[in-house]
Amino acid sequence: MQCSFTLGIVRRRIRGLAIAPIGLAVVVLGLASSTSSSGSQQQLVSASYPSPFSARCVGSDAVEPCYTALQLQKAYNLKPLYAEGLDGSGTTVVVLAARVSPTLVHDLAVFDEALRLQTPSIRVVSPAGTMPATFDPDSIQSAVDFSSECTVDVEAVHTIAPGANIVVFAAPSGAVSSNLSDVIWQAAAVRYVASHHLGEVITSSQASVGESAVGSSTINRLHEDYQYAAAHHVSVIQASGDFGASSRDLVGVFTRRMRGYPASDPLVTAVGATQLHLDAQGNRTSPDTVAATPSGGFASGGGLSGVFPRPSYQNAAESVVGDHRGGPDVSMSGDPNGGFELYMSFPKGSIAASVQGWGSAGGTSVSAPLFAGIAAIADQAAGRPLGPLNPYLYSAYQLPNHGGLVPIRSGNTTTVQSSDGTSSTVPGYEASPGYNLATGLGTVDAAVLVKTLSQLATN
């Protein structure tokens, strides 16, 4: 799992776990969403945050306020699309989840009611097993972590594409085991979603693992699942990682440059993280910058693949990527400092009781589902699933004003990483005009980019 969560007054790194390969049986849990909630909005620890509009990022070093869904909609220029009825209606975004919060539907209803958003159709599909309705006391911390991740992903997708349907594709209960099997499960899940026509856009914030740890033979085999999804016109969106130019191995974090998989797959759109600087209405007070807390080991993930050669759509970026597949491809808001404002609640008496209510989250686990919402609206505008988005994105960048892509010009992804009791500085990448390995093609002006992608798809 990639996300660095800021919940309550504690900032903690969510450790990537994993899931066993999926089977064929499907259990559908009926989660018909409600249009309102009678649940009270609970407060965060000892602070008083009765609504998303009064909360601030709660990390002690946070200098930016948390940003609500309404501010993000303004910042990414979504309102002109909504005015035309382009809000993701008629599309379905599939969220890959290692664990589903038992209060997901309630929490989304509270989120929607507070922000005056429409409530989407949402359902949970779990293959080859059932999911417990409450937390397992023997693994409560991982249950909290994964349930938080699921809630963040769903509320972030819904923020950008409020009209899109949402399917949460959940790992079977008890299948979490290792980082490597997480990568294997993700690939199998992508194939399953495509073969069962569960949705047109898949978003995953699950762990990317360093390519050398996964191994080229395994990566080439898993790549076939992404080829299958591409052939079925499914867009796959993946968090680019939270370790700057480094990536995790099977048990921890590399202390050298290493690209993670599946973010490095050329059929995946890898989404990096930026820091927004907004006023209360969502207007920018200064340009977006790279999301990074170097001393904390956090920065938007990116770098060069050691397995995949440069895909043809990156030919115009040859001076940056050379003969390698480079990433990320695009970036969205994902800095814990200026984090995404969300609502979640869990059963009282659990460890999660201390993080109930309105809080904030950051990391590429936020930026990936935000961009998945853009992808859903682009599908709606085009009148068909676009499938792999990268060829369209890189073509858009060559157009005047970059077709709605906005370069990020400031910041870098150098981090201090720890492994086996030692710490090392991992040199990162600088943001700069044009494609770069810190933020890719940049961030988005949704009103322009969606129209550009739609036009490219019909030409």
N, C-alpha and C positions, 0 to 999 in steps of 0.2 A: 504494500500500500504506500502511495507516494506522499500523502498529505501531511503537512505539519499543522496540527489543529491548535487553535487557541480557544480553549473552553473554560468558562469560569475564570479563575485567576491563574490557571496553570497552562503553560505551553509545553506540549510534549510531542516527540516524534513518534508517529505510528509505525511500528516495525512491520515490514512486509512479511506476511505469512502466505500459506499456499493451500492448494486444494487438489484433491485427487481427480484424475480424468473422469469425465461424466459418462453416465450410462444413457439408456434410451428412454426409460420411463419418465413421464412428466407428471408432476403434481401441480395443479393450479390452485392457488389459494385465492378465494374470491375476496378481493379488496375493493369493493365498490366505493368510490370516494364520496364523501359527503360534501354538501355545499356550505356547511358552517360547522362550528365546533362550540360546544358548551364548556369545554375545558378551560380552566384559568391559565393565564400566561404566567408561568412560574419564574421566580427570580434566580439570578446567578449568584450562588454562594451568599456572601454578605453584602454584595453590591445591590443597588436598586435599579434594575433595568426593566421597567414594566412594559416596554414596547421596543421594537427595533429602532424607533426614531430617537430614543434617548440613550441608547447604548453606545459605548465607545469600545475600541479594541482594548482588551483587558490585560494584555501583556505589559509588564512594567516598563518596557522600552518602547512601547508603541507611541508614536507621535501623530499618526493619522487616525481619524475616526473610522469606525467600521462603516461599510457601505451597504445600503439596503438594495433590494431588488429594483426599486424605483430609480435610485441613483444610477445603477448599472444600465438600466434601460435607456436612460438619458445619455450616459457617457458613450454608449455604443450606437447611438443614433437609431434606435429601434422604433421610435414613435411613428415616423413616416410610413414604415412597413405595416405597423398595426393599423394605421388609418386606412390602408388599402386591404385590410383583412388578411395580411400576411403575418401570421403568428404561429405557424407550424400546424395549423388545423389540417386534418386528413393524413398526417404523418405519425409515425411511432418511433420513439427513441428507446432503445434497449440499454438499460444500465446493468453492467456486470457487477455482481456483488458477492463477496465471500460470506456475508451475513446480512440478514434483513432485520431492521429494527421492528420490534413488536408493536411500536406505537407510530409507525411510519405514516399511515393514513391520517390519524388524528393530528400528527404534527404538521403535515402538509396542509391540512384544513385550517389550523391555527395560523400558519404562515400566510396562507391565501387571504384569510379573513382580515388579518392585520394590515396587509398591503393592498387589499381590494383587488386581488387577482382571481381569475376564474379557476375553478377546481377541475383538474384534468381527469380523464379516465386513467386509472392506474391498476395494474394487477401484478402479481408475483408468480413467476414460473420457476419451479425447482425440479431439476431432473434427478431421477434415480434416488429419491429419498424425500423425507419430509423435514420441515424446519420447526424447531421448538418455538412455542409462543412466548416463553420467558427465557431469561439468561441461565445458562448452566453455571452453578456456583463454582465448579471446578475450573472453569476457564473464563471467569467473568470479565477480566481485563480485555482479553482479545475480543470477547463478545461486544463489549462497550466500544472498543476501537472500530471494529468492523461495522457495527450498527450505526455509529456516528458517520463513518464513510458513506454508507448507503444513503443516509438522510441528506448529507451534504450534496451528493451527486444528484439526487432527485430534485431537491429544491433549487439547485443551480441550473439544471436543464429547464425546469419550469419557469425560472426567472426570465430566461431569454426567449423561450418558445412556449408561452402560456397556453397556446391552443393545441399543442402536440400531446398525443397519448403517450403514456410511459409504461413500459414493461420492465420490471426488475427481474433479471435472470440470476437466480441465486444458486450458489454451490450447495450440494447436498450436506445435510447436517453431519458433523463429525469428520468431514473430509479434509479439514485444514491440516497440513503437515509440514511443508517446506517451501522455500522460495521457488525452487525449480519446478515443483509440481504445480505451483500457482501459474507459472508461465505456460505449462503444458495444458492446464485446465482452461486458461483463457483462450488458447487456440482452438481447443475442442468446443468451447462455448460459442466462439465466433462461427464455426462451421454449423453448429446445431441451430443457432439463431437464423442463419441464412437458409438452411435446408428446410426449416419449419416456418419460414416467412413470418417471423415474430416482429420484425421491424426493419425500417430502411436505414437507420443510423444506430450504430453501437458505440457506446462510450465506456471506457475502462480506466479506473484510477488504481487498479491493482498493480502489484510490483512489476517493474522492469528489472531484469537481472543482467549483470554484465555479460557481454557476449562470450567472453572467454570462459566464464563459469557455466554457461548453458552449453557451449560447444557448437561448432559450425555444423556438424552432422545433424544434431537435434534441431538447430535453427532451420536448416534447409527442409527438414521434415515438417516442422510446424508451419513454415511458410506456405505449404500446400493448403493448409486450412484458410489462410488469408487469401490465397488465390481463388479458392472456392467461393469465399464471400464476395470477392471482386467480380467473379463471373456471374454472380447473382445480384449485382448492382447494390451491394450493401456498403455504406461508408463506415469505416472503423476509425474511431478517435481514441487516442491514447495519451495519458499523462506522460510528459517527457522525462520526468524524474525530478527529484528535489536535491540532488547532490552535485550540482554544477557539472563540471566536466568528468566527474567520477560516476561510479555506479556501484550497486551492492553486489557482493558475491553471494554464495549460498548461505552464509551465516551472518554477514555484516556488511561493511562498506569497503570498497577498494580505496587505496590511498595513492592512486595514479589515474591518469586519464583512461576512461573506458566507457564505451557507449553501451546502453542497456537495451535488451530485447524484451518485448516486441516493439518498443518505441522506434527502433532502428529499421523496422521492416519497411520497405519502400511502398507497400500497399496500405500502410497505416499513416494517418495524419497525426504527427506528434505535436502536442501543444505545450509550449513553455509558459512561464509565469512572468507577469509584469507587476509593477506597483503603480496604482492610480493615485492621482492627486486631485481631489474633487471638492467642490463646495457643497453646501447642503442640498442644492437642486440637482447635482450631478454634472455640473459644468466643470471642465478641467481648469485648475488653477496653474498648472504647469504640465509639460508633456510627460507621458508615461515613461518609466524607467525600468531597468531590469530588476526583478524581484530577487533579493539576496540579503542574507545575514551571514557574512563570511565566517565569523568566529563561531557561529552556531552550526556550521557545516551545511547550511541551507543556501541553495541558489537554484535558479531555473536550470533544468537539465538540458544538455546538448553536447554535440561532438560528432565525430566521424565513425562510421561503422567499419569494423575490421572484417566483416563478412560480405556485406552487400556492396557492389560497385555503384558508381554514380548512376542513378536512373536518368533517362533521357530528359525528364521534366526539369532536372536540375542542371542541365547543360549551361544555362545562362549564369549559373553560380559556380562554374568550374574553378574560377580563380580563388574561391573560398574552400570548396569541398574537394578539389582535385579529382582523383579517380574513385572517391568514396561516396556512399550515401551519407548526406549530412542531415542533422536535425538540431533543433526542432524545425517545424514547418511554419507555424504561426504561434502567437502568444495571446493570452488573455489575463485578466486580473487574477493574481494568485499569491500576493505577498501577505503574510499574516499581519504585517503592519499596514493597516488599511484593508482588513480582511472582509470576507463575505459574511454578511449578517444572516444567521439562520435560526430556526427554532427546532428544538428537539426535547423530548421527555422520555424517561425510561421508568420502569417499575420502582416505586419507593422501596427503600431498604437495600438497594443495590449500590455498588460503588458509583454508579452513574448519577445517583441522587444529587451529587455535588455539582453536576454540570447541567441540571435541568433548566430549561427556559431559553431566553434569547442569548446567543453567544456568537462567536465569530470563528471563521476557519480560513486557512490559507494553504498554499502549496499548489502544485500542478494538479492535485486532486480537485481543486476548484476550477482551474482554468480549462481543463479538458471537458467537463460537462457543460460549462458555459459555451464553449465552441460547438459542442454537439447541438445545442439549441440553434446556433447559426446554421448549421448543416441542415437541420430539419426545416427551417424556414426556406432555405435555398431549394430543397426538394419540392416544397409546396409551390414556390414561385415558378420552378421549371416545369411543374406538372408531371414529374416523374422522378424516381430515385436517381441520383447522380452517381452513386457508387464511389469508387476511390476519388477523393477530392484533390489530391495533390496536382495532377496535371492541370486542372482548372485553376488552382491557386497560383501556380507558377506562371501560367499564361496570363492571368489577371494582372500579375505584378508588372508585366511588360507593357501594359496599357498606360495611357496618360493618367496621371495621378494614381498609378498603381491599382486602378480598378477597385478602390475601396480598402486596400491594404495600406496600413500606416506604419512606416519604419520606426523602430525604436533606436534612438541615437545615443543613449547614455546608460552607463552601468556595465558591470562585468560579472562573470560567474566564478571567480576564484573563491575557493573554500578551504577551510581547514578540516580535514577528515581524520577520524580516529579508527584504528583497527588493531586488534591484538595488543592493546595497551600503549600503542604509539600514535603520535599525531603527525600528520604531514600536510603541507600546503599543496593543494592541487591547483596548478595554474588553470584559470578558466579562459573564457572568450569575451572579447569586448563587443558591446553593441556598437553599431556604426550604420551610416546610410547604406542602403542596399542589404542584400541577404547577409546574415551573420549567424554564427553558431551559438549566440546567446539567446536570441529571440526569433530566429528564422526570418520570415518575410515581414514580421512585425505584427501589429494588432489590427483591429478592424473598425471600419466605418460601415456598420451593417447595412444601412439603407443603400449604400453604393455597392458594396460587395455582393449582396444577395442578387441585385439586378445584374451585376456583371456575370456572376456564375450562371444565372439563368440564361443569359444571352449566349454565353460560351457553349452551354449545353445544347442549345437549339440551332447553333450554326453548323 
